[in-house]
Amino acid sequence: MATRRKPVKSSKTAKPRKKASRPLGARLKENSAEDKELSATERRELARRIEDLDDRTRYLIVSSIGERITLYYNIADDTYSWDEPKAATLFKRKAAAQKILAMLGKGVRVIECSVDKRGQLLKKSIQLESK
């Protein structure tokens, strides 16, 4: 049978908390009133970033062996996947893919593809054209 312990009494008494000088709602309204309008440069940058988020174009690094075999590059493992583009690295910027491409050597190219709303590669968007 378990015995109950008696609560320990503290020799120090707790200090009462100080109340805020103004309610939270009033402070939030004050902060929102202090917000400034965006400058033209800031509006352009915001519009560019929103457009960038809406763009579903991605880039893959591909190496073809003959007409039937395609290898897709995965930068994290520094490996190629055999006919499985979902295991490859999707690049948001073509310039970034081309810089990696320059380090890989000959026989490799960058192709354009698309992703769905969740960022998953759409296999039907991959166009493997002969050079």
ZAVOVO-507460 format. One record per residue: residue in one letter; x, y, z of N, C-alpha, C, O, CB in turn. Coordinates in steps of 0.2 Angstrom, whole numbers, plus 5000, padded with zeros to 4 digits. Glycine has a CB too. Layout:
N
AXYZXYZXYZXYZXYZ/...
% end
This chain:
131
M500449945000500050005000500450065000500950075004499550005006/A500350114995500750174995500550225000499950235002500650204988/T501050255003500950315007500950375004501350384999501450305013/R500550425006500550495003501050535007501150525013499850525004/R501350575003501850615006501550685007501050705004502450625001/K501750715012501550785014501850835010502450825008501650795022/P501450885008501850935004502350975008502250985014501250985001/V502850995004503451025007503251105007503051125002504051015003/K503351135013503151205013503851245012504351225015502951225020/S503751295008504351335006504451395011503951415013504351364999/S505051405013505151465017505051535014504951585017505751465021/K505151525007505051595003504351595000504051544999505551594997/T504151655000503451664998503551694991503951724989503051715002/A503051674986503151684979502851764978502451784982502651644975/K503251794974503051864973502551864968502551834963503651904970/P502051914969501451914964501751944957502151984957500951964967/R501451924952501651944945501452014944500852034946501451894939/K501852054940501652124938501152114932501352074928502252164937/K500652154932500152154926500452194921500852244922499452174928/A500352184915500552224909500252294910499652294912500452184902/S500552344907500252404908499652414903499152454905500752464906/R499652384897499152384893498952314891499352264891499252424887/P498352294889498152234887498452214881498652254877497352224886/L498552154879498852124873498552154867498952174862498852044873/G497852154867497552174861497752244859497852264853496752174862/A497752294864497952364863498752364860498852404856497952404869/R499152324863499852324861499852304854500252324850500252284865/L499552244852499552224845499252274840499552284835499152164844/K498752314842498452364838498952424837499052444831497852394840/E499352434842499852484842500352464837500652514833500152504849/N500652404837501152384833500952384826501352394821501352314835/S500352364824500052364817500052434815500052444809499452324817/A499852474819499852544817500452574815500552624811499452594822/E501052544818501652574816501952544810502552564808502152554822/D501652484807501952454801501952504796501552554795501452394799/K502552504792502652554786502352524780502352464779503352574786/E502252564775502152534768502752514765503252534767501752594764/L502652464761503252434758503552484752503152514749503152364754/S504152484751504452524746504352494739504152434739505152544747/A504452524734504352494727504852434726504652384723504552544722/T505452444729505952394728505752324732505752274730506652414731/E505452344738505252284742504652254739504552184740505052314749/R504152284736503552264733503852214727503552164726503152314730/R504352244723504552204717504852134720504752084717505052244713/E505252144725505552084728505052034730505151974729506052104734/L504552054734504052014736503651974730503551914731503552054740/A503552014725503151984719503651934716503351884714503052044714/R504251944716504751904712504751834716504751784714505451934712/R504751844723504751784727504151744727504151674727504951804735/I503551774726502951744726502851704719502651644719502351794726/E503151734714503151704707503551644707503451594704503351754702/D504151654711504651594711504351534715504451474713505251614715/L503951544720503551494723503051464719502951394720503251524730/D502751494715502251474710502451434705502151394701501751524708/D503151444703503451414697503551334699503951324704504051444695/R503351294695503351214696503951184692503951124691502751184695/T504351224688504851204684505451184688505651214692505051254679/R505751124687506351094690506751074685506551064679506151044695/Y507351054687507851034682508250964685508350964691508451084681/L508350924681508650854682509350854678509350874673508250794681/I509850814681510450804678510350734675510250684679511050814682/V510450724669510350654666510950634662511250674658509650664661/S511050564662511550534657511150474654510850434657512150514661/S511250474647510950424643511450374641511950394639510550454637/I511250314642511750254639511350224634510850184635511950204645/G511450234628511050214622510350244622510250294625510950134623/E509950214619509250234618508750214624508250254625508950224612/R508950164627508450134632508650144639508150144644508350064631/I509250164641509450164648509550244649509950274646510050124649/T509250264655509450334657509550334664509250304668508750374656/L510150374666510350384673510150454675510350494672511150364673/Y509950454681509750514684510250534690510250484695508950524687/Y510450594691511050604696510650624702510250674703511450664693/N510950604708510750624715511350654718511850614719510550554719/I511350714719511950754722512050734729512650734731511850824721/A511650714733511750704740512150644741512650644745511050694744/D512050594737512450524737513050524732513450484732512050474736/D513050574727513550574722513450514718513950474716514250584724/T512850494716512650434713512150444707511850494707512450374717/Y512050394703511550394698511050344699511250284702511850384691/S510450354698509950304699509750274692509750314687509250334703/W509650214691509450184685508750184683508350154687509750104685/D508550224678507850234676507350254682506850234681507650174673/E507650284687507150304692507250384694507650394698507250264699/P506850424690506950494691506750524698507050574700506650534686/K506350484701506150514708506650504713506650544718505550474710/A507250474712507750464716508350514715508750524719508050394716/A508250554710508650604708508550674711508050684714508650624700/T509050714711509050784714508650834709508850834703509750814716/L508150864712507750914708508050984709508051004715506950914709/F508251014704508551084705508051134704507651134699509151094700/K507951184708507551234707507751284702507451314698507351274714/R508451294701508751344697509151304692509551264693509251394701/K509051324686509451294680510251314681510651264679509251324673/A510351374683511051394684511451344689512051324688511151464686/A511051324694511351284699511551214696512051184697510951274706/A511051184692511151124689511651124684512051074684510451104686/Q511751174681512351184676512951184679513451164676512251244671/K513051214685513651214689513851144691514451134690513651264695/I513451104693513551034695513751004689514150954689512951004698/L513351014683513450984677514250994674514550944672512951004672/A514451054675515151064673515651024677516251014674515251144674/M515551004683515950964687515950894685516450854687515850974695/L515350874683515250794681515650774675515850714674514550784681/G515750814670516050794664515550784658515050814658516450734665/K515850754653515450744647514950684647514950644652515950724641/G514450694643513950644642513350654647512950604648514250574644/V513350704650512850724655512550784653512850834650513150734662/R511850794654511450854652510950874657510750834661511150844645/V510650934656510150954661509550954657509450984651510351024664/I508950924660508350924657507850964661507950964667508150854655/E507350984658506751024662506250974663506050934659506551084658/C505950984669505350944671504850984675505051044677505550874675/S504350954678503850984682503750944688503850884688503251004678/V503450984693503250954699502550964701502251014698503650974706/D502150924705501450944707501450994712501951014714501050874708/K500851004715500751054720501151034727501351074731500051054722/R501250964728501650944734502350944733502750924737501350874736/G502650964727503350964725503550894723504150884722503750984731/Q503150844721503350784719503450784711503050814707502750724720/L503950744709504050744702503550714698503250664699504750714700/L503350744692502850714687503250684682503550714678502350774684/K503250614682503650574677503450594670503850594665503550504678/K502850614669502550624662502850694659502850704653501850624661/S503150734664503450794662504150794659504450834656503450844667/I504450734660505150724658505150704650504850664648505450664662/Q505550754647505550744639506350724638506750764638505350804636/L506450664636507150634635507150634627507050594624507250564638/E507450694625507550694617508250674616508750684620507450764615/S508350654610509050634608509450694606509150754604509050584602/K510050694608510450754606510550774599510850824597511150744609/
% end
